[in-house]
Structure formats: C-alpha cells, structure tokens
C-alpha cells in the first residue's frame, strides 16, 4: 500500500511540474543513455553505470514518440516509490531498529517529493547513487546477520556501482571493506570473515571490469577507478579550488536571468585567495598545505559550506526564481533537520548504528571542501528522513521540552538564527559570472 501511495504521489509531482525538457547534467546523462554511447563511450564520460541503468528507460520512452517524457515519468515514479517506500525504510530498521507502519513508510518518499523533487523530475545521478549505497550497506548487514555469502557479493556489486555513478562514494567502500571483519562479522570465525571479505571484494571487481575496459580505450590506462577531469586537470583538485571562493552553486532555467549559472561568492574566501596569492590551477598538495597554514580560515569556509549544503532552497535543482526569495522553505527545512536530530539522539548507539551513521555522512564530508550544490548533501538528508520514519515520536520532543523548558527552545532559536544568518549572508554574494581567476 505504501508503495502504491508513493507511486501515485511521485506521478502527481511529475504531472504538477510537467517537465518536458532536460537541462545541463540531466540532458547529458539522457543523451549518454543511448545504444550508440554505450557501445562507444566518449572520452568525456566518467562512470558507465548510470547511463547503463538509464538506457532501458530511455529506450522504452522513445517508443512513445513526442510524449517520450511520460515513459521517464512512469519509470522514475515506479522505481523511486519501490526504493523509498519499501527498501530504504527496511534498511533503516536494520541499521537503527525501530518500527514501521504505513504512515512511517511514507515519511521518506513524501519528504523527498516535497524537499527534493528535482532528483526524480530529472535523470540525475545523486538519488540513484545514494540508493545504491544504502541498498549495498543493507545487504552487507543482512549477509552478516543471515550468513548468506551471495548477499555479500551483491553488496559489493551495489557499492561499486554507487561509486561508479558518484565518485564521492569511494570512501564508503573503503570503510565497509575495513570494518566488515571487526564490526559486522564480529563473533564469526576468522575463516568465515575472510571469506565474506573476499566475496565482497569480488563484487567490487565485477562492476569495475567494464570501467577498466573503457579507461583503457579512452585514456590508455586500464584503471578500475572513474577518471574524472575538467579542462585537463583532476576534477577533485578543481572542486577544492572552486570551494575556496564559492559558497553555493545553483543552475537556472529562467531566461530572464543574466546567465544559467547562479554563483554565491564567499567574500572571506576571496580575501584568502588574494592574501595567499593563489595561482590557478591549484593542486591537491598545494590545497593541503594551505589548509595547514590557515586552519581557522578553512574552518569558517567549511562551516559556511555545511550550512549552505543543508539549506535546501533549490530542491527542484533547476531553479526558476532566486533562492533569496525562499526563506520560508529554509525555515521548514531547518525544522525537519532539527526533528531528525531529535530522532537521532533517541537512537541507542551501537557499533552497527554508529557505522551506518558514519557511512551515510561520509559522502557529504568528502564533498564539503568543494563547490556546494544542495543535492550533494542528499545522503545526510536521507539519514535524517530515515530516522524520522523509524524512530521519531512526539513524546520524545515533549520530554525534551519538559526537562528543559527554557534551554531547549533557546538552543533551537539560536541554531535557527545562526542558520538563517549564514544563509541570508550567502545570498548577498550572488553573481551570474564566476571570475575567471578562480577557475
């Protein structure tokens, strides 16, 4: 029943926004999801797995002719309803315990539909990668509990696929690989632990083989890693440099705006850039040296990035009005985050729950120094949505207020003031043309 309600809700959201054209990243993914591209990957492509997943949807959609978009709408609603109303709630109960009802199963899909509709309105990689990661970790937990090696193989497949779709999930693979023997498989014989780790690694390798073939063909290196470059240099190094002077980045499809790029500059970061006479392009090694030299400045940069990443004003991804006009949405999102943190505080901490939390936070930590788009922070939002679904009870909130009738509201209002203060300050740095010296 939850699946059906979520499916109808997502289809209604599609009908409401009536998207008939894709833009920028989403248009590129849709174009790559063709038989021609899959058989002859262009050098500009990064991971192959998302276009491969998208290809059947595009093929079926094209059978509808001029109304091709209904194929994508139907498939998107069907797939995300199943994962967000069925699989993800089950995964969170496995990670954190708790209970599920019809209403609780609907919490995650409804919040995604309201706060992040763009992730399902367009063929973007953020939501699929996150769901692959959650399902992979869920299967690893299940394999350890049920002692089924095939589930551990599937876990390796899915986590490797998540990395191939979004490279920020590489750290998740490393963490799972090293914590499997000591946390998830604790209590089993060492021979069984070693076998499980080996089967997990086999799953990782299986997904990497096509990527090795593609890299050998396009880059001359048979590497299992996704080779991501921009203007001839490492994408990671470029992201680190952009993150110094850019607090937030959005994309506009409003033709009345001066340009599609909506950049919010960081004045303190610009000052740091000037004081240190940073030369472009910056290397990762040079960035690390700068962090060690100016740690307090970078704490400020990362703090502003954190607030802007959590401040979802552009959930449609491709905006038609400036985020500065959406303070009400910022407040609503802050309240949801606060309630999610209340639910997190109510969870009994175990090694397994701590591991699950670390895994869900890790992709956001990886992207924090770079140029911030709110969709990059989706794993943290999903963590909070999942905790709300499985653990939140109004009684918990009432108990907090009864025990701390003055302190709890004061802390909440102080956090809100800080959140909105940084957020509104960011809005003042708006520009449509990112200075070339920072590129």
DAMO-V785064 format. One record per residue. RES is the residue in three letters. PHI is phi in radians with two decimals (999 if undefined). NEAR is the number of other ideal C-beta (glycine too) atoms within 12 Angstrom. Layout:
res: {RES/RES}
phi: {PHI/PHI}
near: {NEAR/NEAR}
This chain:
res: {UNK/UNK/UNK/UNK/UNK/UNK/UNK/UNK/UNK/UNK/UNK/UNK/UNK/UNK/UNK/UNK/UNK/UNK/UNK/UNK/UNK/UNK/UNK/UNK/UNK/UNK/UNK/UNK/UNK/UNK/UNK/UNK/UNK/UNK/UNK/UNK/UNK/UNK/UNK/UNK/UNK/UNK/UNK/UNK/UNK/UNK/UNK/UNK/UNK/UNK/UNK/UNK/UNK/UNK/UNK/UNK/UNK/UNK/UNK/UNK/UNK/UNK/UNK/UNK/UNK/UNK/UNK/UNK/UNK/UNK/UNK/UNK/UNK/UNK/UNK/UNK/UNK/UNK/UNK/UNK/UNK/UNK/UNK/UNK/UNK/UNK/UNK/UNK/UNK/UNK/UNK/UNK/UNK/UNK/UNK/UNK/UNK/UNK/UNK/UNK/UNK/UNK/UNK/UNK/UNK/UNK/UNK/UNK/UNK/UNK/UNK/UNK/UNK/UNK/UNK/UNK/UNK/UNK/UNK/UNK/UNK/UNK/UNK/UNK/UNK/UNK/UNK/UNK/UNK/UNK/UNK/UNK/UNK/UNK/UNK/UNK/UNK/UNK/UNK/UNK/UNK/UNK/UNK/UNK/UNK/UNK/UNK/UNK/UNK/UNK/UNK/UNK/UNK/UNK/UNK/UNK/UNK/UNK/UNK/UNK/UNK/UNK/UNK/UNK/UNK/UNK/UNK/UNK/UNK/UNK/UNK/UNK/UNK/UNK/UNK/UNK/UNK/UNK/UNK/UNK/UNK/UNK/UNK/UNK/UNK/UNK/UNK/UNK/UNK/UNK/UNK/UNK/UNK/UNK/UNK/UNK/UNK/UNK/UNK/UNK/UNK/UNK/UNK/UNK/UNK/UNK/UNK/UNK/UNK/UNK/UNK/UNK/UNK/UNK/UNK/UNK/UNK/UNK/UNK/UNK/UNK/UNK/UNK/UNK/UNK/UNK/UNK/UNK/UNK/UNK/UNK/UNK/UNK/UNK/UNK/UNK/UNK/UNK/UNK/UNK/UNK/UNK/UNK/UNK/UNK/UNK/UNK/UNK/UNK/UNK/UNK/UNK/UNK/UNK/UNK/UNK/UNK/UNK/UNK/UNK/UNK/UNK/UNK/UNK/UNK/UNK/UNK/UNK/UNK/UNK/UNK/UNK/UNK/UNK/UNK/UNK/UNK/UNK/UNK/UNK/UNK/UNK/UNK/UNK/UNK/UNK/UNK/UNK/UNK/UNK/UNK/UNK/UNK/UNK/UNK/UNK/UNK/UNK/UNK/UNK/UNK/UNK/UNK/UNK/UNK/UNK/UNK/UNK/UNK/UNK/UNK/UNK/UNK/UNK/UNK/UNK/UNK/UNK/UNK/UNK/UNK/UNK/UNK/UNK/UNK/UNK/UNK/UNK/UNK/UNK/UNK/UNK/UNK/UNK/UNK/UNK/UNK/UNK/UNK/UNK/UNK/UNK/UNK/UNK/UNK/UNK/UNK/UNK/UNK/UNK/UNK/UNK/UNK/UNK/UNK/UNK/UNK/UNK/UNK/UNK/UNK/UNK/UNK/UNK/UNK/UNK/UNK/UNK/UNK/UNK/UNK/UNK/UNK/UNK/UNK/UNK/UNK/UNK/UNK/UNK/UNK/UNK/UNK/UNK/UNK/UNK/UNK/UNK/UNK/UNK/UNK/UNK/UNK/UNK/UNK/UNK/UNK/UNK/UNK/UNK/UNK/UNK/UNK/UNK/UNK/UNK/UNK/UNK/UNK/UNK/UNK/UNK/UNK/UNK/UNK/UNK/UNK/UNK/UNK/UNK/UNK/UNK/UNK/UNK/UNK/UNK/UNK/UNK/UNK/UNK/UNK/UNK/UNK/UNK/UNK/UNK/UNK/UNK/UNK}
phi: {999/-1.08/-1.05/-1.12/-1.10/-1.12/-1.06/-1.12/-1.08/-1.12/-1.13/-1.16/-1.08/-1.03/-1.13/-1.13/-1.43/0.89/-1.31/-2.16/-2.57/-1.79/-2.30/0.86/-1.00/-1.14/-1.16/-1.16/-1.06/-1.11/-1.20/-1.25/-1.44/-2.06/-1.05/-1.07/-1.20/-1.16/-1.51/-2.57/-1.09/-1.24/-1.12/-1.28/-1.25/-1.75/-1.48/-1.60/-1.24/-1.17/-1.01/-1.14/-1.14/-1.37/-1.00/-1.08/-1.13/-1.15/-1.07/-1.18/-1.12/-1.17/-1.19/-1.53/1.16/-1.13/-1.76/-0.96/-1.10/-1.19/-1.12/-1.15/-1.04/-1.14/-1.10/-1.04/-1.12/-1.12/-1.17/-1.24/-1.10/-1.10/-1.23/-1.38/-1.75/-2.06/-1.21/-1.09/-1.03/-1.07/-1.11/-1.18/-1.14/-1.14/-1.30/-2.13/1.35/1.80/-2.43/-2.18/-2.22/-1.01/-1.09/-1.16/-1.15/-1.49/-1.04/-1.13/-1.05/-1.20/-1.18/-1.10/-1.10/-1.47/-1.64/-2.17/-1.08/-1.08/-1.20/-1.96/-1.28/-2.20/-1.37/-1.91/-1.50/-1.09/-1.19/-1.02/-1.10/-1.13/-1.19/-1.07/-1.12/-1.08/-1.18/-1.10/-1.15/-1.01/-1.19/-1.12/-1.09/-1.10/-1.07/-1.13/-1.30/-1.71/0.97/-2.01/-1.14/-1.10/-1.17/-1.19/-1.12/-1.11/-1.06/-1.09/-1.01/-1.21/-1.22/-1.15/-1.13/-1.04/-1.14/-1.11/-1.34/-2.41/-1.15/-1.18/-1.58/-1.05/-1.06/-1.10/-1.05/-1.08/-1.11/-1.09/-1.05/-1.54/-1.68/-0.93/-1.16/-1.62/-2.01/-1.19/-1.77/-1.03/1.72/-1.49/-1.16/-1.08/-1.12/-1.16/-1.09/-1.08/-1.14/-1.10/-1.11/-1.11/-1.16/-1.05/-1.12/-1.09/-1.10/-1.04/-1.16/-1.01/-1.26/-1.36/-1.03/-1.03/-1.15/-1.11/-1.12/-1.11/-1.11/-1.12/-1.36/-1.70/-2.08/1.33/-2.32/-1.46/-1.65/-1.33/-1.43/-1.40/-1.57/-1.95/-2.28/-2.50/0.83/1.46/-2.22/-1.03/-1.10/-1.07/-1.11/-1.12/-1.07/-1.06/-1.17/-1.08/-1.11/-1.16/-2.01/-2.08/-1.38/-2.83/-2.32/-2.37/-2.10/-1.96/-2.02/-1.51/-1.18/-1.35/-1.34/-1.10/-2.78/-1.17/-1.31/-2.06/-1.94/-1.97/-1.30/-1.79/-1.07/-1.15/-1.16/-1.10/-1.12/-1.07/-1.03/-1.25/-1.09/-1.57/0.86/-1.21/-1.77/-1.64/-1.51/-1.52/-1.66/-1.09/-1.11/-1.13/-1.13/-1.09/-1.06/-1.18/-1.07/-1.19/-1.38/-2.22/-1.08/-1.19/-1.09/-1.28/-1.07/-1.14/-1.05/-1.19/-1.12/-1.16/-1.08/-1.07/-1.10/-1.20/-1.21/-1.43/-1.48/-1.45/-1.90/-2.13/-1.07/-1.33/1.28/-1.81/-1.49/-2.12/-2.60/-1.19/-1.15/-1.05/-1.54/-2.09/-1.09/-1.07/-1.19/-1.09/-1.15/-1.03/-1.11/-1.08/-1.08/-1.10/-1.06/-1.09/-1.15/-1.12/-1.18/-1.08/-1.13/-1.09/-1.12/-1.46/-1.36/-1.24/-1.37/-2.27/-1.06/-1.25/-1.18/-1.13/-1.13/-1.06/-1.10/-1.08/-1.11/-1.26/-1.45/-0.97/-1.06/-1.27/-1.05/-1.14/-1.61/-0.94/-1.25/-1.50/-1.23/-1.65/-2.10/-1.09/-1.15/-1.16/-1.62/-0.97/-0.97/-1.20/-1.09/-1.11/-0.99/-1.20/-1.11/-1.13/-1.19/-1.06/-1.17/-1.66/-2.21/-1.24/-2.40/-1.07/-1.08/-1.08/-1.15/-1.08/-1.09/-1.03/-1.21/-1.23/-1.27/-2.32/-1.15/-1.81/-1.13/-1.06/-1.12/-1.10/-1.10/-1.08/-1.20/-1.13/-1.12/-1.10/-1.09/-1.15/-1.03/-1.23/-1.08/-1.15/-1.11/-1.21/-1.11/-1.04/-1.04/-1.29/-1.62/-1.12/-2.63/-1.77/-2.32/-1.24/-0.97/-1.11/-1.18/-1.63/-1.34}
near: {15/30/27/20/24/37/31/23/29/41/28/22/32/31/19/16/26/15/31/18/18/30/28/25/27/33/20/24/36/33/23/33/35/25/17/15/25/25/16/15/30/20/16/20/32/34/38/38/39/38/36/30/32/37/27/20/33/33/23/21/28/21/14/18/10/11/15/23/29/24/26/38/33/25/32/44/35/26/30/40/37/25/37/46/38/31/35/45/39/31/38/43/28/32/40/36/22/29/18/27/16/20/20/30/35/33/38/48/47/30/38/42/37/28/40/42/36/40/44/45/37/38/42/39/41/39/43/40/41/49/41/42/48/41/32/42/52/40/37/48/37/28/35/36/21/17/20/19/28/19/29/42/29/29/45/38/32/43/48/42/38/45/42/44/39/40/33/39/44/31/28/42/42/19/31/44/33/20/29/37/25/20/27/40/34/20/15/23/13/14/12/23/26/18/22/37/32/21/32/41/28/23/35/38/21/25/36/31/22/27/36/24/17/35/28/17/21/23/23/11/16/18/19/27/25/39/32/29/22/20/16/12/21/24/26/31/28/28/33/38/36/42/40/45/39/39/45/48/40/43/32/27/29/19/10/13/22/15/18/23/28/36/35/41/34/38/23/28/39/26/19/28/31/17/15/23/13/28/15/23/25/32/19/21/14/21/32/18/17/29/24/13/16/23/15/14/24/28/16/23/38/30/27/37/41/32/38/44/41/40/44/44/40/40/38/36/39/33/34/24/19/24/37/26/16/27/21/14/28/33/24/21/38/32/24/35/34/30/29/37/28/29/34/33/21/26/31/15/17/17/20/30/29/20/31/40/33/28/44/39/29/32/41/39/26/29/39/32/36/39/37/39/43/44/47/42/40/43/45/37/37/45/42/42/43/47/42/39/41/36/35/33/22/14/14/24/26/14/16/25/19/13/12/15/13/13/14/22/16/14/19/25/19/15/22/26/17/21/31/28/22/33/35/27/26/41/30/19/30/29/27/22/17/27/21/9/19/29/26}
